[in-house]
Amino acid sequence: MNFWQQLTKPIIGFAPMDGVSDAPFRFIVAKYGKPDVTITEFISVDGISHGAERLFTDFIYHDIERPVCAQVFGNDPDLFYLAAREE
């Protein structure tokens, strides 16, 4: 069973806002707003697979933000695979 099935309905989520919902902002929202789920901004699989280090700062999170969903986008399935394996 995945975490979506365990959440009480209605689900209160924190949706990403480009250029706003960075790690410090998401932490504050999680601490004081306590959403059921936190979602990162969209990150390009092209950038991730090519090692754009600054993109990884968008994936930084604190345990109080869990569960966290990381959003990625692109159009090449191979790059999705490489991005998913990135450490």
C-alpha positions as CSV (number, residue, x, y, z in Angstrom):
1,M,0.0,0.0,0.0
2,N,1.4,3.4,-0.9
3,F,1.1,6.5,1.3
4,W,-1.7,8.1,-0.9
5,Q,-4.1,5.3,0.2
6,Q,-3.3,5.9,3.9
7,L,-4.1,9.7,3.8
8,T,-7.3,10.8,5.4
9,K,-9.7,12.4,2.9
10,P,-9.9,15.2,2.0
11,I,-6.1,15.4,1.4
12,I,-4.6,18.8,2.2
13,G,-1.5,19.2,0.1
14,F,1.2,21.9,-0.3
15,A,1.4,22.5,-4.1
16,P,4.6,23.9,-5.6
17,M,4.9,27.5,-6.6
18,D,7.8,28.2,-9.1
19,G,10.5,30.3,-7.4
20,V,8.6,30.4,-4.1
21,S,8.4,26.9,-2.6
22,D,12.1,26.3,-1.9
23,A,13.3,24.2,1.0
24,P,13.2,26.9,3.7
25,F,9.6,27.9,2.7
26,R,8.4,24.3,2.6
27,F,9.9,23.7,6.0
28,I,8.0,26.7,7.5
29,V,4.7,25.5,5.8
30,A,5.2,22.0,7.1
31,K,6.0,23.2,10.7
32,Y,3.1,25.6,11.0
33,G,0.6,24.5,8.3
34,K,1.1,20.7,8.5
35,P,-0.1,19.7,5.1
36,D,-0.7,16.0,4.5
37,V,1.7,15.9,1.6
38,T,4.4,18.2,0.3
39,I,5.3,18.4,-3.4
40,T,8.5,20.0,-4.8
41,E,8.7,22.3,-7.8
42,F,9.2,20.6,-11.2
43,I,12.8,19.7,-11.9
44,S,14.1,18.9,-15.4
45,V,15.3,15.4,-16.0
46,D,17.6,16.9,-18.6
47,G,19.3,19.0,-16.0
48,I,19.4,16.2,-13.4
49,S,20.9,13.6,-15.8
50,H,23.5,16.1,-16.9
51,G,24.6,16.8,-13.4
52,A,23.2,20.3,-12.8
53,E,24.1,20.4,-9.1
54,R,22.0,23.5,-8.3
55,L,18.8,21.6,-9.3
56,F,19.3,19.2,-6.4
57,T,18.7,22.0,-3.9
58,D,15.0,21.9,-4.9
59,F,14.9,18.3,-3.5
60,I,16.2,19.2,0.0
61,Y,13.6,18.5,2.6
62,H,13.3,18.0,6.4
63,D,11.6,14.9,8.0
64,I,8.6,17.0,9.1
65,E,7.7,17.6,5.5
66,R,7.1,13.9,4.9
67,P,5.6,12.5,2.8
68,V,7.3,14.5,0.0
69,C,6.8,14.0,-3.7
70,A,9.5,15.1,-6.1
71,Q,8.2,16.3,-9.5
72,V,10.3,15.8,-12.6
73,F,9.6,16.7,-16.2
74,G,11.0,16.0,-19.6
75,N,10.3,14.1,-22.8
76,D,13.0,11.5,-23.0
77,P,12.3,8.2,-21.1
78,D,16.0,7.4,-20.9
79,L,16.6,10.6,-19.0
80,F,13.8,9.8,-16.6
81,Y,15.6,6.5,-15.9
82,L,19.0,8.2,-15.4
83,A,17.4,10.9,-13.2
84,A,15.7,8.3,-11.0
85,R,19.0,6.5,-10.5
86,E,20.9,9.7,-9.6
87,E,22.4,9.9,-6.1
